[in-house]
Amino acid sequence: MKIKTFRGGIHPEEYKELSLGEPVKPYLPKGDLVFPVNQHIGKPAKPVVAKGDLVKAGQIIAEADGFVSANIVSSCSGKVKAVEERATASGAKAMCIVIENDGAYTLADGVGKKHKAGTFSNKDILDAIQRAGIVGMGGAGFPTHVKLTSKNPDSIDYIIANGSECEPYITCDDRLMQEQSRAIFDGLRLVLQLFPDAMGVIAIEDNKPEAIKAMEAVCAGEKGVMVQPVQTKYPEGGERNLISVVSGRDLKAGMLPADVGCIVCNVASLHAIYRAVYYSEPLMQRYFTVSGDAVAKPGTFRVPIGTSYEEMVEAAGGLKSGVTLKKALSGGPMMGIAMPSLSAPITKASNALTLLAEDEVELADAQMTACIRCGRCSRVCPIHLIPQMMADAAQRKDYEQYEHRLYGLDCINCGSCTWVCPAKRPLMQLFKQTKAEIMAAKRK
């Protein structure tokens, strides 16, 4: 099958081999588990437990507060230790439910009960997804039941399963596709039931031959589902890029994927949908990669949500002997968040911890010069923006030009412009800050 790609993008070193070779290891945390109530786009969930309450694994501990919100469930059994503000991966504080893990992982009533295939109505599927608290697990965290609730299901032509995983170091989706290909396929089939005229397309970068082989095997002979290899290029996994590659359609500024007849779901979200519908299992755990040149034994783990990043360092053998940790990232080196502390909890949208012996941002700062007007940033931008002009407007605080003439709010913060800039300018960081300032002004 012809390999497709999009215009723009870059080819950073992949470093996938560090964590890809070993099968996924299950990990059970030893310490307290912490559950922020804002693990999704939309309104934070509302706690329904209090200090001293006993809870079980799979029990809802915070309920969705509105339609664009998502339930939070406990991934362990134990006692609620506190409902208080705690630091998240970015360092910002959020209301969290802290559970003292009893180590028994006693399941709540009904969790894990298997249901017979072929007996699910559309309402059954959507209700199960909403009850399970499933969100986009590729990093966005958008509530999945909202994404799949369409006013006009017949207008959807493509359900795109995002298996591209283009970020360096991260391999959790690759391992998931290799080990849980049938469950992902069945999850995709459940979503396709909601959209009778849609084609299912599983998009996987061509640097994942084993994942492609596994998914092709379960799709063989099946109508309405296909595997589409895509060129290995960052940021192939961006929603706009995948829609362009798979459908040939352009997702313009202000449009939603459904506006061009597409819905994109991460493969981990599809796996979670399968578990929720077939086994009444809420989103309690996820595949998670620990990698980087500072970690002793990189690998991918199946870890309960709420586990601290600090425990995952220990699970991966700790730091390499003689190596000093310079930077810890929640995520990968392109779009990951620099962590001020490893005590923060893993959330639904957390896919990796990257531990680095060098701080590339610090090194770039020491080499930074004025813009040399080379235009490389514009050539690699996958959204076809003009980062050079955006940076000038951002530095002048000309928000009118930045937003309305340069479409700066459409920036997906992929970091391609920063990576390719020979002047070592921190473009992505500037754009993030500018967007935050504009959105804060709008809220006022």
matplotlib code that plots the C-alpha trace (Angstrom):
import matplotlib.pyplot as plt

x = [0.0, 1.2, 2.8, 1.3, 2.5, 1.8, 3.6, 6.1, 7.4, 10.8, 12.9, 14.3, 16.3, 13.7, 15.5, 12.6, 15.0, 15.7, 12.3, 10.8, 12.6, 10.9, 7.3, 5.1, 5.6, 2.7, 3.5, 1.6, 2.4, 3.6, 2.8, -0.3, -2.2, -3.2, -6.1, -6.3, -10.0, -8.9, -7.5, -9.4, -10.4, -13.5, -14.9, -13.1, -14.9, -16.6, -15.3, -17.9, -15.7, -14.3, -11.4, -11.7, -14.0, -13.1, -13.0, -12.5, -10.7, -13.0, -15.2, -16.1, -14.4, -15.2, -18.2, -18.3, -19.5, -21.4, -21.4, -17.8, -16.2, -15.3, -15.6, -12.5, -12.2, -9.9, -7.4, -6.8, -8.7, -8.0, -8.9, -9.2, -6.4, -7.1, -9.0, -6.6, -4.5, -1.4, 1.2, 0.7, 3.3, 3.6, 4.1, 0.7, -1.6, -5.0, -7.6, -6.7, -8.1, -5.3, -5.9, -3.9, -3.4, -4.1, -2.3, -5.3, -6.8, -10.3, -12.6, -15.9, -19.1, -19.6, -16.1, -14.6, -18.0, -17.8, -20.7, -21.7, -20.5, -23.1, -25.6, -24.8, -27.0, -25.5, -26.7, -25.1, -21.8, -21.9, -23.1, -20.3, -17.7, -19.1, -19.4, -15.8, -14.4, -12.5, -10.7, -8.2, -5.2, -2.7, -2.3, -5.3, -7.6, -10.8, -13.8, -14.4, -18.2, -18.4, -16.3, -18.5, -21.8, -22.7, -25.8, -25.5, -23.7, -24.3, -22.0, -18.9, -16.9, -13.7, -12.9, -9.2, -7.3, -4.2, -1.3, 1.4, 3.1, 5.6, 7.2, 10.8, 11.5, 7.8, 6.7, 3.7, 1.2, 3.5, 3.6, -0.1, -0.8, 1.5, 0.0, -3.6, -4.4, -7.7, -9.0, -8.1, -9.8, -12.9, -12.9, -12.8, -15.7, -17.7, -17.1, -17.9, -21.3, -22.1, -21.3, -22.8, -21.3, -17.8, -14.6, -12.2, -8.6, -5.7, -2.8, 0.6, 4.0, 6.2, 8.9, 6.5, 6.5, 5.5, 2.5, 1.5, 1.8, -0.3, -3.1, -3.2, -3.6, -6.7, -8.1, -7.6, -10.8, -12.8, -14.9, -14.8, -11.5, -8.0, -4.4, -2.8, 1.0, 2.2, 5.6, 7.7, 7.8, 7.1, 4.3, 2.5, 0.2, -1.3, -5.0, -4.9, -2.0, -3.7, -7.0, -5.1, -3.1, -6.1, -8.9, -7.2, -9.3, -8.1, -9.1, -9.2, -8.9, -11.9, -13.1, -13.6, -12.7, -16.4, -16.8, -14.8, -16.4, -13.7, -13.2, -9.8, -9.3, -6.0, -5.4, -5.2, -8.6, -10.0, -8.5, -10.1, -13.5, -13.3, -12.6, -15.4, -18.0, -17.1, -15.9, -17.5, -14.0, -13.5, -10.3, -8.0, -4.6, -2.7, 0.5, 3.4, 6.9, 9.9, 12.9, 15.8, 19.6, 19.6, 17.5, 19.0, 16.4, 14.0, 10.8, 7.0, 4.7, 1.1, 0.5, -2.5, -3.5, -2.5, 0.9, 3.7, 6.3, 8.9, 7.9, 8.2, 11.9, 12.5, 10.5, 12.9, 15.9, 16.6, 19.2, 22.2, 25.3, 27.3, 24.7, 23.3, 19.6, 19.4, 15.8, 12.7, 9.8, 6.2, 6.0, 8.7, 11.3, 9.2, 5.9, 6.6, 6.4, 9.5, 8.8, 9.9, 9.3, 8.8, 6.3, 3.4, 0.9, 0.4, -3.0, -5.2, -3.3, 0.2, 2.0, 5.7, 8.5, 11.7, 14.8, 17.7, 21.3, 21.5, 19.1, 18.8, 16.9, 19.7, 22.3, 20.3, 19.9, 23.7, 23.9, 20.9, 21.3, 19.0, 16.7, 18.7, 15.5, 16.3, 12.6, 13.2, 10.6, 7.9, 9.0, 8.6, 5.4, 2.7, 0.0, 1.5, 2.0, 4.9, 6.7, 9.2, 6.4, 4.5, 7.6, 8.0, 4.4, 4.6, 7.6, 5.9, 2.8, 0.8, -1.9, -4.3, -1.8, -0.7, -4.2, -6.1, -3.6, -1.0, -3.4, -1.1, -3.7, -3.8, -0.2, -0.2, 3.0, 4.7, 8.2, 9.2, 10.1, 12.3, 14.0, 15.0, 15.9, 19.7, 19.5, 18.4, 15.4, 12.8, 9.9, 7.6, 8.0, 7.3, 4.1, 2.9, 3.3, 1.6, -1.4, -1.8, -1.7, -4.3, -6.6, -6.3, -7.2, -10.3, -11.4, -11.3]
y = [0.0, 3.5, 5.3, 8.8, 12.0, 15.7, 18.9, 20.2, 18.5, 17.3, 14.2, 14.3, 11.3, 8.7, 6.9, 4.4, 1.4, 2.3, 1.1, -0.9, -4.2, -5.5, -6.5, -4.3, -4.8, -4.4, -2.1, -1.8, 1.3, 1.2, 4.7, 6.9, 7.5, 11.0, 11.9, 15.5, 16.3, 18.2, 15.4, 16.5, 19.4, 21.0, 21.6, 19.8, 16.8, 17.3, 15.1, 12.7, 11.3, 12.8, 12.3, 8.9, 7.3, 3.7, 3.2, 0.4, 0.1, 1.3, 3.4, 6.9, 9.4, 12.6, 13.0, 14.9, 18.4, 19.0, 17.4, 18.5, 16.9, 13.4, 11.1, 10.3, 6.8, 5.3, 2.8, 1.2, 0.3, 2.1, 5.1, 8.7, 10.4, 14.0, 16.1, 19.0, 20.9, 19.2, 20.0, 18.4, 17.6, 21.2, 22.4, 24.1, 23.1, 21.4, 19.9, 16.3, 13.2, 11.4, 7.7, 5.6, 2.5, -0.7, -2.9, -5.2, -3.5, -4.8, -4.1, -2.2, -4.1, -4.9, -3.9, -6.6, -8.2, -9.5, -8.7, -10.7, -9.3, -8.0, -6.9, -3.2, -0.4, 2.9, 4.3, 1.4, 2.3, 6.0, 5.5, 3.0, 5.5, 8.4, 6.3, 5.1, 8.6, 7.9, 10.9, 11.4, 9.5, 10.9, 14.0, 16.2, 14.8, 15.7, 13.7, 10.9, 10.7, 14.3, 13.6, 10.7, 12.4, 13.7, 15.6, 14.0, 10.6, 10.1, 13.0, 11.2, 9.4, 8.4, 7.2, 7.5, 5.5, 7.4, 5.0, 7.2, 8.0, 10.4, 11.9, 10.7, 8.1, 7.2, 3.6, 2.9, 3.0, 0.8, -1.8, -1.5, -2.2, -5.2, -6.7, -5.6, -5.4, -7.4, -5.2, -2.0, -3.4, -4.3, -0.8, 0.7, -1.5, -0.2, 3.4, 2.5, 1.2, 4.8, 6.1, 3.7, 5.3, 5.7, 3.9, 2.9, 3.8, 2.8, 5.2, 4.0, 5.4, 3.1, 2.8, 0.5, -2.6, -5.0, -2.8, -2.6, -6.4, -7.0, -4.6, -5.8, -9.4, -8.5, -6.4, -9.1, -9.9, -7.3, -4.8, -1.1, -1.2, -0.8, -0.1, 3.0, 3.2, 6.8, 8.3, 8.5, 12.3, 14.6, 15.7, 13.0, 12.4, 15.9, 15.7, 18.1, 16.2, 12.8, 14.1, 15.6, 12.3, 10.0, 11.9, 14.6, 17.2, 20.5, 21.2, 25.0, 27.4, 27.2, 23.9, 20.6, 17.3, 16.4, 19.5, 17.7, 14.3, 12.9, 11.7, 10.9, 8.6, 7.5, 3.8, 3.8, 5.4, 2.7, 0.1, 1.8, 1.9, -1.9, -2.5, -0.2, -1.7, -5.4, -5.5, -2.5, -1.4, 2.3, 4.1, 3.0, 2.3, 3.0, 2.0, 4.4, 4.7, 5.6, 6.4, 8.8, 8.7, 9.1, 6.1, 2.7, 0.4, 2.1, 0.3, 0.5, -0.3, -0.9, 1.5, 2.6, 6.2, 8.2, 6.6, 9.1, 9.7, 9.2, 5.6, 5.0, 6.1, 3.3, 0.9, 1.6, 0.8, 4.3, 6.6, 5.3, 5.0, 8.2, 10.1, 13.4, 14.1, 17.5, 17.4, 15.3, 15.7, 14.5, 13.3, 13.5, 16.1, 17.9, 18.6, 17.3, 19.5, 20.1, 18.8, 20.8, 17.7, 14.0, 13.7, 14.6, 11.9, 10.2, 11.2, 9.8, 11.8, 11.0, 8.7, 9.0, 10.2, 11.2, 11.6, 13.4, 13.9, 17.1, 20.1, 21.0, 24.2, 25.3, 24.5, 26.4, 29.5, 29.7, 29.7, 31.9, 34.7, 37.1, 35.7, 35.3, 35.3, 31.9, 30.8, 27.3, 27.6, 28.3, 25.4, 22.9, 24.2, 21.6, 24.2, 26.4, 29.4, 31.9, 31.5, 34.3, 36.9, 35.4, 35.8, 39.4, 40.2, 38.2, 40.2, 43.5, 42.3, 43.0, 40.4, 41.8, 40.9, 37.7, 36.3, 37.8, 38.3, 35.6, 33.0, 32.4, 30.7, 27.9, 26.9, 23.3, 23.9, 21.0, 22.6, 21.9, 25.6, 25.6, 22.3, 23.6, 27.2, 27.7, 30.8, 28.6, 30.9, 29.5, 30.0, 27.4, 28.6, 32.2, 31.0, 29.1, 32.2, 34.5, 32.2, 32.0, 35.8, 36.2, 33.6, 35.2, 38.5, 37.0, 35.4, 38.8]
z = [0.0, -0.9, 2.1, 2.6, 4.3, 4.7, 3.7, 6.1, 9.3, 10.4, 11.1, 14.6, 15.9, 17.0, 19.9, 19.9, 20.2, 23.8, 25.1, 22.2, 22.6, 25.8, 26.3, 28.4, 32.2, 34.6, 37.5, 40.8, 42.8, 46.3, 47.5, 47.6, 44.4, 43.4, 41.1, 39.8, 38.9, 35.8, 33.7, 30.6, 28.5, 29.8, 33.3, 36.2, 37.7, 41.1, 44.0, 45.4, 48.2, 51.3, 53.7, 55.5, 52.8, 51.7, 48.0, 45.6, 42.2, 39.4, 41.7, 40.6, 43.0, 41.0, 38.7, 35.4, 36.1, 32.8, 29.4, 28.5, 31.5, 32.5, 35.5, 37.5, 38.9, 41.5, 40.1, 43.6, 46.7, 50.0, 52.1, 50.9, 52.6, 51.5, 49.0, 48.5, 46.0, 44.7, 42.1, 38.6, 36.0, 34.9, 38.4, 38.5, 41.3, 40.9, 43.3, 43.8, 45.5, 47.4, 48.2, 50.6, 48.5, 50.5, 47.9, 47.4, 44.3, 45.3, 42.4, 42.7, 42.0, 38.4, 37.2, 35.0, 34.2, 30.6, 28.2, 25.2, 21.8, 19.4, 22.1, 22.4, 21.2, 20.3, 23.6, 25.4, 23.8, 24.5, 28.0, 28.8, 27.4, 29.4, 32.6, 32.2, 32.0, 28.7, 27.1, 24.3, 25.4, 22.9, 25.0, 24.2, 26.9, 25.2, 26.6, 24.1, 24.7, 23.5, 20.4, 19.5, 20.0, 16.6, 15.5, 12.0, 12.2, 8.5, 7.7, 9.1, 6.4, 8.3, 11.7, 12.0, 14.5, 15.4, 15.8, 14.4, 17.7, 16.1, 19.2, 19.8, 22.6, 23.1, 22.3, 24.4, 21.5, 19.4, 22.1, 22.6, 18.9, 19.0, 22.1, 22.0, 18.3, 18.5, 21.4, 19.4, 16.4, 18.4, 19.9, 16.5, 15.4, 18.3, 17.2, 13.6, 14.8, 15.8, 12.2, 9.7, 6.6, 7.9, 6.9, 9.6, 8.9, 11.2, 10.5, 11.6, 10.9, 8.8, 11.5, 13.3, 11.1, 13.9, 14.8, 11.2, 10.8, 14.0, 13.0, 9.4, 10.7, 12.7, 9.8, 7.2, 5.4, 7.3, 5.4, 6.1, 8.0, 6.7, 7.9, 6.3, 6.7, 6.8, 6.4, 9.5, 10.1, 13.0, 13.8, 11.8, 14.7, 14.7, 14.0, 11.0, 9.5, 9.8, 8.4, 5.4, 4.8, 5.2, 3.6, 1.5, 3.3, 4.8, 8.4, 8.3, 11.2, 13.6, 12.1, 14.0, 12.4, 12.2, 9.9, 7.3, 7.9, 10.1, 13.7, 15.1, 18.1, 19.6, 19.6, 23.4, 23.6, 21.3, 23.6, 26.6, 24.7, 24.2, 27.9, 29.0, 26.7, 26.9, 30.5, 32.3, 33.0, 33.6, 32.6, 35.4, 33.8, 30.7, 28.8, 29.7, 28.4, 30.6, 28.4, 27.7, 27.9, 31.7, 32.6, 33.4, 31.9, 29.5, 28.9, 28.6, 31.6, 32.2, 35.1, 37.2, 36.7, 39.8, 40.2, 40.8, 38.1, 40.8, 41.2, 37.5, 37.6, 40.1, 38.0, 35.1, 37.2, 38.3, 36.7, 34.9, 37.1, 37.1, 35.1, 36.4, 35.5, 33.8, 32.6, 33.2, 30.7, 31.0, 27.4, 24.8, 23.9, 21.3, 23.0, 26.5, 29.7, 31.7, 35.2, 38.3, 40.4, 39.9, 42.7, 40.3, 39.3, 36.0, 34.5, 31.7, 29.0, 30.3, 27.9, 28.9, 31.2, 29.3, 31.4, 29.8, 30.7, 28.7, 28.7, 25.0, 25.8, 28.0, 25.3, 22.7, 24.9, 25.1, 21.2, 20.4, 17.9, 16.1, 13.4, 10.1, 7.9, 6.4, 6.2, 7.4, 10.2, 7.6, 5.4, 8.2, 9.8, 9.4, 9.7, 7.1, 9.4, 9.3, 12.6, 11.9, 11.6, 14.5, 16.7, 15.7, 16.5, 19.8, 20.9, 20.1, 22.0, 18.8, 19.6, 16.9, 14.2, 15.9, 16.1, 13.2, 10.5, 11.2, 12.7, 15.6, 17.8, 15.2, 16.2, 17.6, 19.6, 17.9, 18.1, 14.5, 14.0, 17.1, 16.2, 12.7, 13.7, 13.1, 15.3, 18.2, 19.0, 21.5, 19.1, 20.5, 24.1, 22.9, 21.0, 24.1, 26.3, 23.7, 23.3, 27.1, 27.4, 24.6, 26.1, 29.6, 28.1, 26.4, 29.7, 31.3]

ax = plt.figure().add_subplot(projection="3d")
ax.plot(x, y, z, "-o")
ax.set_aspect("equal")
plt.show()
